[in-house]
Amino acid sequence: MTVGTDISALKHNEKSLHQAHEAAPLASRTDPLTELPNRRYILELLDEALLADRLSGTGLCAAIIDIDRFKDINDTYGHDADDAVLRHFAQVCRERLRPGDHIGRIGGEEFLMLLADVRLNEAARLLDGIRAGLPPATLPDQATRQPIAFSAGLTEALLQDDQSSIPHRADRALYAAKAEGRRCTRIGFDRALTPAAHIP
């Protein structure tokens, strides 16, 4: 009886170790709060997307997204409300993105979105559609419905881009969007920053 019990325990431990081994790579690539790709993994996905775009030539756009007035939510409702807003935003984006698109959390309330097989016009429309249809988040008190908006800096991949240059360009466009009053998308080029609405 003891031998049988020992064997069962060993098998259980072996199964647990196997499951933990399989889960470890996923945990190392995932932001624990939002369950989105973390910064390291979304940049790996950006590398893959840049390579795919060079081969296909069908277009790749990237956006740095920042939830507007996020600090105000913390100041008013506390840290748990922040977490609820981040989880809610992540879930909405997961539901709205097309197959082949990605979004990852790169820090705080900032996200990197990768939109494959699109040019700037369509990418801007996709972002505007997500913003327009973003429902309020239910906060932990289950009574407060917190409206959410975001600003975005959007850019299109160039032949010479890498995993540092394209987020840098998108981040400069995000800064311009914030400076213009938030709740908007700005396009980042090497030469200038252009409002999404002004793209022909």
Steps between C-alpha positions, in 0.01 A plus 500: 500500500783735588685414179190574293450828679863596443474422128181706471667789679802477271277502191309798635825687568629414153180631342518820706863556401414442133213751518722754674769449235247561221357807675838663570563636147149648486541664840830655394331659195175618662409803706338348811238773547360528147608158365629680191850454361751682718749754370765247406260271316313771308837629375583146385167495318591836346823351367303215345244740353772720349656197332162384370428847361835512320413171333138583417504877455137517613554757773556504873391773739584540867335717763605604846181540703466681831183500711400862556497650850592169656653665807169673570332160529759393758468825693121471510436129542831339598738237366241223463303721262814549290539125469135457403533761225815338361341154496186638338693686232711193423191281466324745267807522277533121486140479382531779241831413335507301179674162468870567457496827697663526843496724803736489797543698817832681497473675835250673727203606289688475170447236234659413166258390227614329180265512201597272213418533130376859526605849399463811713146590394353166596709475817374842613142389435555184704630704794215749474251213495644351818497841670142578393371163616692480827244431775544631855686279746320363804712584804546264798211657694274359222308829502734741322520495122818680399514643145830430323673676214846473354752689293705327233811561298489306175769431242564274203801272474780611270756274337776605740289471818586275792343430840631826645444749216133435430385526866712814536324663205159393628586632846582844358162499328334401829663798670347724232157341553523570873608858435195556278255411773496118505230264370648504150747328268803667349710358218877495534729538200872566489441852374181610675209407719164500328148465647331176394212700357738676261637186337373495137 
